[in-house]
Amino acid sequence: MRARVWMALGAGLLAGGLGWWSAGAAPGPGEPTPSAVAAAPALPASSASRAPYSATGLRQRDRRLALAQERLERAQETLASYRQATVYPPESRPLREHPDQLRPFAPIQQSLPLRRPGQNPASGVHIVTTQEKVFASGAETVKLTVAAVDDNGQRLALTIPRAVAFDLPDPRQAAGRPQVAIDFNDAGLGADLLAGDGTHSALLAPSLQGFADYAGTVRVQVELNQDGRSGMVSFDVVYQPLVPAEWSGIRESVLNGSLVFDLQAQVRQAGRYVVNARVVDARGQPLALLTFNDEVGTGAQRFRLTLFGRLIRDAQPGFPLRLQDVEGFLLLPDQFPDRAMLPRRAGVVYTSQRYALDRFSDAEWQSEERSRYLTEYQSDVDRASQDLAGLGGSGP
């Protein structure tokens, strides 16, 4: 009995203490007074869920809104960027996207110090070299040049005591081919264009210089002497005796709203061929890089290069168009060299007819892959937009 009395008395004291504390505590900033709470009518659950945020809650909500807004903007940017980047197909792209492909047959130029392996370079002397190409097949030749200049680019006297070509050691190839002398001259003979200009030129012809049955890297090693100071430079050419196909004619047509160039060829070896060509308009403005990449059989075949109609409509080129600088090769998988070159066709190889722009379609390129990616990126935008709306925000 006494225990129950003490328990009741303790509960009463506790209730009284809590009431005194509640009545005596000052309301916090922005908090209603006890009397206001008592006077206010009860809110339904739906209204209570929309009650004002505290200062901390507002900051958290703003952060969530900012993050959701960023996610939506990124998703929208990704969708727009992909759509814009795939308006044209991969095999018909604006040439401005590939500035390195504007002059595919320009010689490869290097500036090197004059020195021998393992030695310090000679002061004030630079060796300038050019190499016509890296890959060669069949009877193709490669022009090489060497010159010496000072720090100001002025030509210096240079002599070439010795130059030889040889096959690089390769465990997959038979070794021991004899070195072949290569004639560099500055006398206006052979490959040299101008006598006495300080540029020494030579022509490497692998099929005529002992490499007709060799597939691999041919190195040309050149010993140099500039006013008693010696040095050495090397050129590497990847040679393949096989010429897998020969070009013949070109046919032109308008097909499915695009301009098509069919490059005819007689194919000796079947396989996957890659062919690139450039299109320039009548004003000389670069227009497109066209690519063929597909399996081809033997015999009379065509390599179809398609100039996409929407690209023509957007660029509004001057007609006629010029197809130029055609290069191609047969892929040779799992071996070295990994390609056999087709004969290079430098300069203008074909001039198109004149067309009105409305002959070509302005439709965007479509493919299963593009549709799938556009659908996925649009779903990302939709989800991000819904998340933002759930936080009370709205898209841009």
C-alpha positions, 0 to 999 in steps of 0.5 A, a space after each residue: 500500500 505504501 509503495 503505491 502511494 509513493 509511486 503516485 506521489 512521484 508521478 505527480 511530481 514528475 508531471 508537475 515538473 515537466 509542466 513547469 519546464 514547458 511553461 517556463 522555457 522560451 520558444 525558439 526563433 520562429 517557433 509558436 508559443 504554447 498558447 498559440 499551439 493550444 489555440 490552433 486547430 489540428 491539421 489533417 495529416 496531408 496538411 501537416 506533411 506540407 508544414 514549413 521547413 526549419 532553417 536546417 531543413 530548408 538548407 538540406 532541401 535547397 542542396 537536394 534541389 541543386 543536385 537534382 537540377 544538376 543531374 537533369 541538366 547533365 542528362 539533357 546535355 548528354 542527350 542533346 550532344 549525342 543527338 547532334 553528334 549522330 545526325 550524320 553516319 560514321 562513314 560520312 562526317 564533316 571534314 572539319 572534324 578531322 583536320 589531320 585528314 585534310 592532307 593525308 599524303 603530305 610528307 612526314 617532317 621531323 626536326 632532330 638534333 645532330 648526334 650519334 647514338 649515345 652521344 650529346 647533340 651538336 650545338 646549333 645544328 638541326 637535322 630536318 627530315 621528310 618521309 613521303 609515307 610509312 606504309 608501302 606495298 608492291 612496286 611503291 617507292 618512298 621519297 626521303 630527304 635530309 637537310 641541316 639548318 642552324 638555330 635560325 633555320 638557315 641551311 648548313 652544308 651537309 654531307 652524307 658519307 653512307 646510307 644503307 637499307 636493311 630489314 629490322 630484326 624480327 623473330 617471325 622473319 628470316 634474318 640476314 638480308 644484306 644491306 643495300 646502299 641508298 643514294 642520297 644526293 643534292 645534285 638534282 638527280 633522281 628524287 632530288 628536285 633542285 641541285 645545290 639547295 642543301 636538301 639531299 634526297 633519295 628514293 627507297 624502292 623495296 621491290 627493286 632493292 632486295 625486299 620484293 619477297 619481304 614483309 616487315 620494316 625496312 630501315 634506312 640508316 643515314 650517316 651525316 657530317 656537318 662541318 666535321 660533326 657527325 650524326 645519324 638519322 633513320 627512316 622506317 618503312 613498313 613494307 608489304 609486297 602484296 597489292 590486294 586490289 587495283 582501282 578502275 573506274 568511278 560511278 556516281 548516283 543519288 540513292 536514298 537522298 544521298 550522293 553515292 560514289 562507287 569506286 570500282 576495283 579488281 580485287 585479288 585477295 578477299 577480306 576486310 578493306 578500309 578506304 578513305 576519301 575526301 570531298 571538296 566543293 567547287 570553292 575548294 572548301 573541305 566538305 566531308 571525309 567518306 569511309 568504307 569499311 567492310 568485307 569484300 570478295 575477289 573479282 570485280 567489286 565496288 567500294 561504296 562511299 556515301 556522302 550523306 544527304 543531310 550533310 550536303 543540305 547543312 553544308 550547302 556546298 558549291 557544285 560540282 563536288 570533287 572526290 580526292 586523295 583516296 587511300 585504302 588497305 586490306 586488313 591482315 589480322 594477327 600478323 605484321 604488317 597488319 595491312 596491305 596498301 592499295 595504290 594511293 590516288 592523290 589529288 582530284 580523282 573524280 568530279 561530280 555532276 551539278 545538283 540542286 540541294 533539294 535532290 538530297 534528303 534532310 533527314 537525320 541518320 537512323 540506326 538501331 544503335 542510335 535509336 537505342 541510345 537516344 531512348 536510354 538518354 531520354 529515359 535519363 532525362 525523364 527520371 531526373 525531371 521526375 526527381 526534381 519535380 518530387 522536390 518541388 523544383 522545375 526543369 530549365 
